Amino acid sequence: MLSSLRSRLWLSYSIVILIALVGMIGPTISALSRSPLFYRQTVLQLRLAQSSLINMIKLGDLNDTDRIKTIVVNQSRIDGIRYAVINNNGNIIIDSGSGIFPPIPDFNPPVFSVDDDPFSFFIFKDMDRKSWLYVVRPLNETSYLIAASRQPVIEIREMLRDEILQPMFKGSAIALFIAFALSLFMSSWIGSPLRRLADGARQIESGTYPVLEKEGPREIQELAESFNQMSIRVQQTEDSQKDFLANVSHELKTPLTSIQGFAQSILDGAASTPQELMQAASVIYDEASRMHRLVIDLLTLSKLEEGTAGMLSGPVNISMIMDQLDEKMQPLIQAAELTIKKDISPDLVVMGDGDRLAQVFTNLLDNAIKFTPAGGTISLSLKSEQSHVLASVSDTGVGIPDMEASRIFERFYQVDKSRRGGASRGIGLGLAIARQIIISHNGEIWAVSQPGKGSTFFVRLPVYFDKTTVKIHRNNTL
């Protein structure tokens, strides 16, 4: 019965309403049962009768106890009120109810009167533990007059039944109906987005990846946003896996076809001369080397993503790495007829693996050389940015189309699809490896490009501050 969200919301609202009603009515009933409002009429009668009696007593001798007692007893019979005279010590001098009611206990001094408030009163209990309401006023400097009446019995039960419980039950019924209606609305407001999330999860299981509309409470909207991001990531992961399998198959198919073809030529005797055998062996060796590089790069990328690449960690002079790039790549730069410009701040040090960082910048420069036409310019820059260093490799090549820019760091992705295959052409893993290396160094890598005008790849790395104690070894840089 309580398995649905609607029934649980209704039950929770009902419980809250009932608790609120009990919490409000309970203290009200308790306060009313002790409230002096119920005794105002009795107290007012006591005070009026007491004032009248005091005036009668003061017409004669206040020291004549017998006269005062006669007046008090007679007036008590007329008024139906119990009168008593007490002294400053709280001892009873005269009691009009003597022999009729249980004795009044002595009062503890000092005795207080309540003349200032016409509706204030006191309560005492007689010897039979019966409660009396009484008021006190002074007769003279040594005595006081008490006017007392039995505490009225108020029918709280009848009052509750007639004046409180019936309206409360009616109000509770209305409140429960409102709670039910509100639970229907709230369950729809909360439950509908949750049902859509559940349906979306089942769609992901079946191979579709929905993007849900954000609606309902803020927490449900945040959940929907997280679900959408998860759906997009799952789709991207699956697409990446499909692309990975397709790309690996493509990259292996060409060298395997070449290896198989030339091996078949040798087996069939089609390649019989030394020159033909040498050509076949050379092709087989080159394609096998290409496959070996592919496997090594895939293993490297996998280890980097898993954090098991075992990179070294030490101070690295990043300025030296950037400054020596053109020397290392000079033959390719000259063959491509390119110009190198450098703007490198000296002695900038980062913490990391020098060989891996050199691999990143070598890859970036190699890509710039491949995609920059003859006569173009490649610029190398390294600047300090407070707690980071910012390196960049810019070219004046063909640039990257806007729709391709977000995917250039994916495995096997190549902007120029015509460059796939071939011993001297890339396989699309260099930038993916570079990205993982930079991430492993707590850095960032991104590209800015204008199609037809060139591209700039930026790398930001945390700077190593303790330069004074650094000893840079050349074999840790290149």
matplotlib code that plots the C-alpha trace (Angstrom):
import matplotlib.pyplot as plt

x = [0.0, 2.8, 5.1, 4.1, 5.4, 1.9, 0.7, 3.9, 3.5, -0.2, 0.7, 3.6, 1.4, -1.4, 1.0, 2.4, -1.1, -2.2, 0.9, 0.4, -3.2, -2.4, 0.5, -1.7, -4.9, -3.2, -1.4, -4.5, -6.7, -4.1, -3.8, -7.6, -8.0, -5.7, -6.7, -8.2, -10.6, -13.0, -13.0, -13.4, -17.1, -16.5, -13.6, -15.5, -18.4, -15.9, -14.4, -17.7, -19.0, -15.6, -15.7, -19.3, -18.4, -15.3, -17.4, -19.9, -17.2, -15.5, -18.7, -18.1, -15.2, -12.5, -11.2, -14.6, -14.0, -17.4, -19.2, -17.0, -17.6, -21.4, -21.3, -19.0, -21.1, -24.4, -23.1, -21.7, -25.1, -26.6, -23.8, -23.1, -19.4, -17.0, -15.3, -12.3, -10.2, -6.5, -3.7, -0.2, 1.2, -1.3, -3.4, -7.1, -9.0, -12.6, -13.9, -17.5, -17.4, -16.3, -18.3, -19.7, -16.6, -13.2, -10.9, -8.8, -5.1, -2.9, -1.3, 2.5, 3.5, 3.7, 0.2, -0.3, -3.3, -4.1, -5.9, -4.3, -5.8, -9.6, -9.4, -6.4, -6.9, -5.2, -6.0, -5.7, -6.6, -8.6, -8.0, -10.0, -7.7, -10.5, -9.5, -10.8, -10.5, -9.9, -9.1, -7.4, -7.8, -6.5, -9.0, -6.4, -2.7, -2.9, -5.6, -6.9, -10.3, -10.5, -13.4, -13.4, -15.5, -15.1, -13.2, -15.9, -16.0, -15.7, -16.9, -13.8, -14.8, -18.1, -16.5, -13.9, -16.6, -18.9, -16.5, -13.2, -13.3, -16.2, -14.6, -11.2, -12.6, -14.1, -10.9, -8.9, -11.1, -10.7, -6.9, -6.6, -8.5, -6.2, -3.2, -4.5, -5.0, -1.6, 0.0, -1.4, 0.1, 3.4, 3.7, 3.1, 5.5, 8.3, 7.3, 6.9, 10.5, 11.7, 9.7, 11.3, 14.7, 13.9, 12.7, 15.8, 18.0, 16.2, 16.7, 20.4, 20.4, 18.8, 21.3, 19.7, 20.9, 18.2, 18.6, 15.9, 14.2, 15.0, 11.8, 10.4, 12.2, 15.7, 17.2, 15.4, 16.6, 20.2, 19.6, 18.3, 21.4, 23.7, 21.7, 22.1, 25.8, 26.1, 24.1, 26.3, 29.5, 28.2, 27.3, 30.7, 32.4, 30.6, 31.2, 34.9, 35.0, 33.4, 35.8, 38.7, 37.9, 37.3, 40.5, 42.6, 41.2, 41.9, 45.5, 46.3, 44.5, 46.9, 50.2, 48.9, 47.7, 51.1, 52.9, 50.6, 51.0, 54.8, 55.1, 52.9, 55.0, 58.1, 56.3, 55.0, 58.4, 57.2, 60.0, 63.0, 65.8, 67.9, 66.5, 62.9, 63.5, 65.2, 62.2, 59.7, 61.7, 62.0, 58.2, 57.5, 60.0, 58.6, 55.0, 55.9, 57.7, 54.6, 52.4, 54.9, 54.8, 51.0, 51.0, 53.6, 51.6, 48.4, 50.0, 51.6, 48.2, 46.5, 49.1, 48.8, 45.0, 45.3, 48.0, 50.4, 52.9, 55.6, 56.6, 59.5, 59.1, 61.8, 62.7, 62.7, 64.1, 61.2, 63.1, 65.9, 63.5, 61.7, 65.0, 66.4, 63.3, 64.5, 67.9, 66.4, 64.0, 66.3, 66.5, 62.7, 62.5, 65.0, 63.3, 60.0, 61.6, 60.1, 61.3, 61.5, 60.9, 61.5, 60.5, 61.5, 62.0, 65.1, 65.3, 61.7, 61.4, 58.5, 58.2, 57.7, 59.2, 61.5, 61.4, 57.6, 57.4, 59.9, 57.8, 54.8, 56.5, 58.3, 54.9, 53.4, 56.3, 56.2, 52.5, 53.2, 55.9, 53.6, 50.7, 52.6, 53.3, 56.8, 57.8, 55.7, 56.7, 56.6, 56.8, 57.8, 56.9, 57.4, 56.3, 55.9, 52.3, 52.7, 52.3, 52.3, 54.3, 52.6, 54.1, 52.8, 53.6, 52.1, 52.2, 50.9, 49.4, 46.0, 44.4, 41.7, 38.0, 35.7, 33.7, 36.9, 38.6, 36.8, 38.0, 41.6, 42.7, 40.7, 42.5, 43.1, 41.4, 42.9, 41.7, 43.2, 41.7, 43.9, 47.0, 46.0, 48.3, 51.9, 55.1, 55.8, 52.3, 50.8, 48.1, 46.3, 47.6, 50.2, 47.9, 45.9, 49.2, 50.3, 47.0, 47.3, 51.0, 50.0, 47.0, 49.4, 51.5, 48.4, 48.5, 46.2, 46.6, 44.3, 44.3, 43.2, 42.9, 41.7, 41.1, 43.5, 45.6, 47.2, 46.9, 48.4, 48.7, 49.0, 50.4, 50.1, 52.0, 52.5, 55.9, 58.5, 59.4, 62.5, 64.9, 67.9, 68.4, 67.7, 70.4, 69.3, 70.9, 70.9, 70.0, 66.7, 65.5, 65.8]
y = [0.0, 2.4, 1.4, 4.3, 7.8, 9.2, 7.2, 8.0, 11.7, 11.6, 9.7, 12.1, 15.2, 13.6, 12.9, 16.4, 17.9, 15.7, 16.5, 20.2, 20.0, 18.0, 20.4, 23.4, 22.1, 20.2, 23.1, 25.3, 22.9, 22.6, 26.4, 26.9, 24.4, 26.5, 29.9, 32.5, 33.5, 30.8, 32.2, 35.9, 36.0, 34.2, 36.5, 39.6, 38.5, 37.8, 41.3, 43.1, 41.2, 41.7, 45.4, 45.7, 43.7, 45.8, 48.9, 47.4, 46.4, 49.8, 51.5, 50.3, 49.5, 47.5, 46.1, 44.6, 41.0, 39.8, 42.4, 41.7, 38.0, 38.5, 40.7, 38.2, 35.1, 36.9, 38.3, 34.9, 33.3, 36.1, 36.1, 32.3, 33.3, 32.1, 34.9, 34.8, 37.3, 36.5, 38.4, 39.4, 36.0, 34.2, 32.8, 32.4, 34.8, 34.4, 31.8, 32.1, 28.5, 27.0, 23.9, 23.9, 23.4, 21.9, 24.3, 26.8, 26.1, 28.9, 31.1, 31.7, 35.3, 37.8, 38.0, 39.7, 41.5, 42.0, 45.3, 46.5, 43.8, 43.4, 39.9, 38.4, 35.8, 33.1, 29.4, 27.5, 23.9, 23.1, 20.2, 17.9, 19.0, 20.9, 24.0, 27.5, 30.7, 33.7, 37.3, 39.3, 42.9, 44.6, 45.5, 47.5, 47.4, 44.0, 42.0, 41.0, 40.0, 36.9, 36.2, 32.6, 30.4, 26.8, 26.5, 26.1, 22.8, 23.6, 20.9, 20.8, 17.6, 19.0, 22.2, 20.2, 18.1, 20.9, 23.8, 22.3, 18.6, 18.9, 21.8, 20.1, 16.9, 19.0, 20.9, 17.7, 16.1, 19.2, 19.2, 15.5, 16.1, 19.0, 16.8, 14.1, 16.7, 18.2, 14.7, 14.1, 17.3, 16.8, 13.2, 14.2, 17.1, 14.9, 11.5, 12.3, 13.5, 10.5, 8.1, 9.8, 9.3, 5.6, 5.3, 7.1, 4.6, 1.7, 3.4, 3.6, -0.1, -0.8, 1.3, 4.7, 7.8, 10.3, 13.9, 14.7, 18.0, 19.5, 19.9, 19.5, 20.5, 21.8, 18.6, 16.6, 19.1, 18.6, 14.8, 15.2, 17.3, 14.7, 12.0, 13.9, 14.3, 10.6, 9.8, 12.0, 10.4, 6.9, 7.6, 9.2, 6.3, 3.8, 5.9, 6.1, 2.3, 1.8, 4.3, 2.7, -0.8, 0.6, 2.7, -0.2, -2.5, 0.1, 0.8, -2.9, -3.9, -2.0, -3.2, -6.8, -6.7, -5.5, -8.1, -10.9, -9.8, -9.6, -12.8, -14.6, -13.3, -14.8, -18.1, -18.2, -17.4, -14.2, -12.3, -14.4, -11.9, -10.5, -7.0, -8.2, -10.2, -7.2, -5.0, -7.5, -7.9, -4.1, -3.6, -6.4, -4.9, -1.4, -2.5, -4.7, -1.7, 0.4, -2.2, -2.3, 1.5, 1.3, -1.3, 0.6, 3.8, 2.1, 0.5, 3.8, 5.6, 2.9, 3.1, 6.9, 6.8, 4.2, 6.1, 3.1, 4.7, 5.0, 8.5, 10.1, 13.2, 15.8, 19.4, 19.8, 22.9, 23.4, 26.3, 24.0, 21.5, 24.2, 25.8, 22.6, 21.5, 23.2, 21.6, 18.1, 18.7, 20.7, 18.2, 18.1, 21.9, 22.4, 19.8, 21.5, 24.9, 26.5, 29.3, 28.9, 31.8, 31.5, 33.6, 31.5, 32.8, 31.3, 29.0, 28.1, 24.9, 22.5, 19.3, 16.2, 13.7, 15.4, 12.7, 12.7, 16.5, 16.5, 13.9, 16.2, 19.3, 17.1, 15.8, 19.3, 20.6, 17.6, 18.2, 21.9, 20.9, 18.4, 20.8, 24.0, 24.6, 25.5, 29.1, 29.1, 30.0, 28.1, 30.0, 28.5, 30.5, 30.0, 32.5, 32.7, 33.1, 33.5, 30.0, 28.4, 28.4, 28.8, 27.2, 27.4, 26.0, 28.1, 27.5, 29.3, 26.1, 25.0, 25.3, 23.2, 23.4, 24.5, 21.2, 19.2, 21.2, 19.5, 16.0, 16.5, 14.9, 11.7, 8.4, 7.9, 11.1, 13.0, 16.2, 15.3, 11.9, 11.5, 11.3, 7.8, 5.0, 5.0, 4.6, 8.4, 9.4, 9.5, 7.2, 9.8, 8.8, 11.6, 14.3, 11.8, 10.7, 14.3, 15.2, 12.3, 13.3, 16.9, 15.8, 13.5, 16.6, 18.5, 20.7, 21.7, 21.5, 23.1, 24.4, 27.6, 27.7, 29.7, 27.7, 28.8, 30.9, 28.3, 26.8, 27.4, 24.6, 25.8, 23.9, 25.2, 23.5, 24.3, 26.0, 24.6, 27.4, 26.2, 27.1, 27.9, 24.2, 22.7, 20.9, 20.3, 17.4, 17.4, 13.7, 14.5, 16.9, 15.4]
z = [0.0, 0.9, -2.0, -4.2, -3.9, -3.9, -0.9, 1.1, 0.4, 1.5, 4.7, 5.5, 4.9, 7.0, 9.9, 9.8, 9.9, 12.8, 14.7, 14.1, 15.3, 18.4, 19.1, 18.8, 20.6, 23.4, 24.9, 24.3, 26.3, 29.1, 29.3, 29.3, 32.2, 34.3, 33.0, 35.5, 32.8, 34.0, 37.6, 36.8, 37.7, 41.0, 41.9, 41.0, 43.3, 46.1, 45.8, 45.7, 48.8, 50.6, 50.0, 51.2, 54.4, 55.1, 54.9, 57.4, 59.8, 59.7, 60.8, 64.4, 66.7, 64.9, 68.2, 69.1, 68.0, 69.0, 67.0, 64.0, 64.3, 64.4, 61.3, 59.5, 60.3, 59.4, 56.1, 55.2, 55.5, 53.3, 50.7, 50.6, 50.9, 53.5, 55.4, 57.7, 59.6, 60.1, 61.9, 60.6, 61.5, 59.3, 62.3, 61.9, 64.3, 62.9, 60.5, 59.3, 58.1, 61.4, 62.1, 58.6, 56.4, 57.2, 59.0, 57.1, 57.5, 58.9, 56.3, 56.1, 56.9, 55.4, 54.2, 50.8, 49.4, 45.8, 45.7, 42.5, 40.3, 40.6, 39.0, 40.7, 43.4, 45.5, 46.1, 49.4, 50.3, 53.4, 55.7, 53.3, 50.4, 48.8, 46.8, 47.6, 45.7, 48.0, 48.0, 50.8, 51.9, 55.1, 57.8, 59.8, 60.5, 62.3, 60.5, 57.1, 55.8, 53.5, 51.2, 49.9, 47.7, 46.7, 43.4, 40.6, 38.8, 35.1, 32.7, 30.5, 28.9, 27.7, 26.6, 24.6, 23.0, 22.1, 21.5, 20.3, 19.3, 16.8, 14.9, 15.2, 13.5, 10.8, 10.2, 10.3, 7.6, 5.4, 6.1, 5.2, 2.0, 1.1, 2.0, -0.4, -3.2, -2.5, -2.4, -5.9, -7.2, -5.4, -6.5, -10.1, -9.8, -8.3, -9.6, -13.3, -13.8, -11.8, -14.1, -17.1, -15.5, -15.0, -18.6, -19.8, -17.9, -19.6, -22.9, -22.2, -21.4, -24.8, -26.7, -27.1, -25.3, -24.5, -23.2, -20.7, -20.1, -16.7, -14.7, -11.2, -8.0, -8.1, -6.8, -9.6, -12.2, -11.0, -11.2, -14.7, -15.6, -14.2, -16.1, -19.4, -18.8, -18.1, -21.2, -23.3, -21.8, -22.3, -25.9, -26.4, -24.8, -27.0, -30.1, -29.0, -28.6, -32.0, -33.6, -31.8, -33.2, -36.7, -36.6, -35.2, -37.9, -40.6, -39.3, -39.2, -42.4, -44.7, -43.3, -42.9, -46.5, -47.7, -45.5, -46.7, -50.4, -50.4, -48.4, -50.9, -53.7, -52.1, -51.5, -55.1, -56.5, -58.1, -56.3, -57.3, -58.0, -55.2, -55.9, -55.7, -52.6, -51.0, -51.9, -50.5, -47.3, -46.9, -47.3, -44.8, -42.3, -42.7, -42.3, -39.3, -37.8, -38.3, -36.6, -33.8, -33.3, -33.3, -30.6, -28.5, -28.8, -27.8, -24.8, -23.8, -24.1, -22.1, -19.3, -19.2, -18.9, -16.2, -14.3, -14.6, -17.1, -14.3, -15.2, -13.3, -11.2, -10.8, -11.6, -15.4, -17.2, -19.6, -21.2, -22.3, -23.8, -25.9, -26.9, -28.2, -30.2, -33.5, -33.2, -32.8, -35.8, -38.0, -40.9, -41.2, -40.9, -43.6, -45.9, -45.4, -46.1, -42.9, -40.7, -36.9, -34.5, -30.8, -27.8, -24.8, -21.3, -19.7, -16.6, -16.2, -14.2, -13.8, -11.9, -13.9, -16.4, -18.8, -21.5, -21.5, -21.7, -24.5, -26.3, -26.1, -27.6, -30.2, -31.3, -31.4, -33.5, -35.8, -36.5, -37.2, -39.7, -41.4, -41.8, -42.7, -46.4, -47.7, -46.8, -43.7, -40.1, -36.9, -33.6, -30.3, -27.1, -23.4, -20.8, -17.0, -15.6, -11.9, -10.6, -14.1, -17.3, -20.7, -23.7, -27.3, -30.7, -33.6, -37.3, -40.4, -41.9, -43.1, -39.6, -38.1, -39.1, -36.3, -36.4, -36.0, -33.2, -30.4, -31.5, -32.3, -29.0, -29.6, -30.4, -34.2, -35.1, -38.0, -39.5, -42.9, -43.6, -46.7, -44.4, -43.1, -43.8, -45.0, -43.2, -43.0, -42.0, -38.5, -37.1, -34.9, -31.5, -30.9, -29.6, -27.5, -25.8, -25.4, -23.7, -21.2, -20.5, -19.7, -17.6, -15.6, -14.9, -13.6, -16.6, -19.5, -23.3, -25.9, -29.4, -31.1, -34.8, -37.8, -41.0, -43.7, -41.2, -38.9, -35.5, -32.0, -29.4, -25.8, -22.8, -19.3, -16.5, -12.8, -12.2, -9.8, -7.4, -5.6, -8.4, -6.2, -5.2, -8.6, -10.5, -14.0, -15.8, -19.6, -19.8, -18.0, -20.6, -24.1]

ax = plt.figure().add_subplot(projection="3d")
ax.plot(x, y, z, "-o")
ax.set_aspect("equal")
plt.show()
